[in-house]
Each structure stands twice: as C-alpha cells, then as structure tokens.
Amino acid sequence: MSDFDEFSPTTRAVRAGQIRSPEAEHSELIYATSSFVFDSAAEAAARFAGESPGNIYSRFTNPTVRMFEQRLAAMEGGERCVGTSSGMSAILSTCMGLLEAGDHIVSSRAIFGTTVNLFNKILSKFGLATSFVPLTDYDAWEAAIRPETKMLFLETPSNPLTEIADIERLADIAHRHDCLLVVDNCFCTPILQQPFKYGADIVIHSATKYLDGQGRCVGGAVIGPQEMMEEHVFGFLRTAGPTMSPFNAWVFLKGLETLGVRMRAHSDSANQLAHWLAEQSGVEKVYYPGLKSHAQHDLASRQQSGFGGIVSFEVSGGRERAWQLIDRLRLFSITANLGDTKSTVTHPATTTHSRLSDAERAAAGIGDGLVRLSAGLEDVGDLQADLAAALAAR
Ligand SMILES: *Cc1c(COP(=O)(O)O)cnc(C)c1O
C-alpha cells in the first residue's frame, strides 16, 4: 500500500509511486537500461538468490516500470500491479500464471474480440476451456460454473453496447464457488470505477487506451493481491517475457497524471452527445449508461462515478447509412483505438465484430446501423456540430 492511501484516485494519479533518484528530479526518470550493476560478485550472487532486494535485469524489474505499477496499484486500491507489454499480455499472464490444464473459465460474451480469440483459439490448446454467458444474466453465470471453474472474467461497461454488470453480485457468485473474479477495467479506469471496492480479486488494464490517453503506446497491467501477483503473474512474466518497456511505462506514468481531468472531460462530452443524439431523427437508439433509458442506469450511477467516454448509436438505414455517416465525419478518426484525446468512430459490425456470424452478431445486439464513438477532448460543441452535419447530409 502506498503513502497516498488517504487521498482520492485523482491525487494518487499525480503523486503516488514515485521513485526519486539522488539527482532529486521533480519529474519521473526513464531508466533506459536493460541491466543493473552489482558492487561485487557476492552482491550479484545475493541478488540472484533473492537474498538482497534490487534490480537485476529489465525483463524482471525496472524503476520506471515500478513507478507505473505502484501508481496504478494505488489508484485502483490494489496491493500489487504488474506492468505488461500489452492489454492482451496482461490477460495472458493472468491466465498462464494462475490457471493450469483442466481448469475452466466462465466469461462474459460481451468482451473485447481478441480476448474471445485468446480464450477460444490459444488457451484451449493448453487444456483451458471457456464458457461464455450474457453479461447481465446472473443465473447463467452461476449455471455455467463447474467443479473445475477457477475464474470469472468480465468487462463493464461492455463494448460497444455499454451494458453494466453488478460487480458485487458477480464477486459473490465467484466467491461462493471458490473462483477468482477478474474485471477488465479498461473503459472506466480507476477514476470512474474501482472494482476492488465491490469484491473483484483481479483488475486488468489495456494501458493503450485511457491510461496513455493520447494513442501513443501499447501496454497493459494486472493488479491484485501481493502474493498472488508476485508469485504467479510476475513469476510468469519474468520468465516468459511480455514485459513493459521503460519508455512506454514513462508515457503511461505521465498519462496517469492527467487521467482525472481527462476522464471527467471524456464523460461530460459523451454524456452531452448521447443526450443530444437521442433526440435526433434518423437515430433509432442510443446506448449510453448516463441516459435514463439505459437498462442499468441506476446501477451505473451507484457503481461508477461517471458514465465514461464511449457512446454507441443505431442509425436507420443499416450499413449503408452508417458508413455514409462515418465517412462524412471530420472530427472523428476512423480507427480501432479508443480513449484518445482525438475522437474516434468505428462500425462494429464490419470491424471489431466482423468475425461473428450474422446470427451471433444479431444475438449480441450488434446491428448493421450501429456506430461507436469514443468522445475525445475536442470542443464538445464542435463534435456535436460535426455529427449534426453528417446526420443531415443525404
Ligand atoms: C484494447 C483492449 C484490450 C487489449 O489491449 P491491447 O493493449 O490492445 O493488447 C483488452 N480489453 C479491452 C476492453 C480493450 O479495449
């Protein structure tokens, strides 16, 4: 636990986890070194034997990565964070570190597409089976649990329909069956939602999104109990090698310092755009937890301190109309990333969810007219005017 426990996540984002060198720098250093030097052969031996603490090699530990880890752990209210080379390697390291052949995962169906592929195509080769359930069907979660189930996995809000799961309720189900509850907290970040407060055991991040916040670097993180992380997740990482680079760690570390103001600005803009979109003709439905019409609006209001920066909406006219709208936008980049200062737009049916069959897409509620926005930090009036112009054009 850090020295900044009594302060809010926004303050921890700026202050927690710093390691200051003898030069007394104010801003954090990038320790661009692959290895570290020992004073003597005896000290090297002690370091390798784990008898003396300290750095050996940057595949294991690096001070810049350590600062990022300490800061993010403090923000989430978790004990130990392990930085990884990407969000995907954070999920991989969690599964490889904590599970073994024969174990079973129950996962929300509405998760990042590559995570589905990781579970179905890669982990399955090593004897790890996964069952998928609808995010908010709590009976289905319970029914899918088998004696060999070790882990429940989810994202909330879901992508792209922003469904909200009750983390406390799922933690209760998980713990009654001796399973770990793993929450991918990418969409909210600890500024808007702290899953440990509701009983989650492990929190995962793709640092690529909001933690960086300016679309520069790929990275990830796993946060959880000290011993579990140290022995199993860090234990896997230092041997298998999907380590975070010191430069990327520094970018994320400085990104965290502005996360508080950014998340509130992203949320405010998305909230305004969602309310405005809901009143436009040609827009059939808007998916945003901040709308009273959202099925889990009350739950989102309790569990999150803001509704987040992602808004999805269905236009009438299907794919043709959705593509037309996307192509006409000037202030929304057509790109797969989200959580950037620049607003982004995607057509889920033909990009992130294109590998699903028509029936699977229909079951997931991903219509051909669905458009997903990630609200950036441009002036919200300009964003709204850009959407208005694109919606008006025929
Ligand atoms: C992007 C993303 C990931 C994967 O992260 P990478 O950094 O791209 O490997 C995992 N989960 C969610 C929710 C994401 O949006």
The ligand as a MOL file (V3000), in Angstrom:
LIG
                    3D

  0  0  0     0  0            999 V3000
M  V30 BEGIN CTAB
M  V30 COUNTS 15 15 0 0 0
M  V30 BEGIN ATOM
M  V30 1 C -7.8850 -2.8640 -26.3080 0
M  V30 2 C -8.4620 -3.7380 -25.2540 0
M  V30 3 C -7.7790 -4.8690 -24.7920 0
M  V30 4 C -6.4610 -5.3130 -25.3880 0
M  V30 5 O -5.4440 -4.3990 -25.1240 0
M  V30 6 P -4.1510 -4.1880 -26.0620 0
M  V30 7 O -3.3860 -3.1670 -25.3320 0
M  V30 8 O -4.6470 -3.7890 -27.4170 0
M  V30 9 O -3.4550 -5.5100 -26.1200 0
M  V30 10 C -8.3490 -5.6080 -23.7770 0
M  V30 11 N -9.5490 -5.2660 -23.2540 0
M  V30 12 C -10.2390 -4.1900 -23.6790 0
M  V30 13 C -11.5340 -3.8620 -23.0430 0
M  V30 14 C -9.7280 -3.3870 -24.6910 0
M  V30 15 O -10.4290 -2.3250 -25.1240 0
M  V30 END ATOM
M  V30 BEGIN BOND
M  V30 1 1 1 2
M  V30 2 1 2 3
M  V30 3 2 2 14
M  V30 4 1 3 4
M  V30 5 2 3 10
M  V30 6 1 4 5
M  V30 7 1 5 6
M  V30 8 2 6 7
M  V30 9 1 6 8
M  V30 10 1 6 9
M  V30 11 1 10 11
M  V30 12 2 11 12
M  V30 13 1 12 13
M  V30 14 1 12 14
M  V30 15 1 14 15
M  V30 END BOND
M  V30 END CTAB
M  END
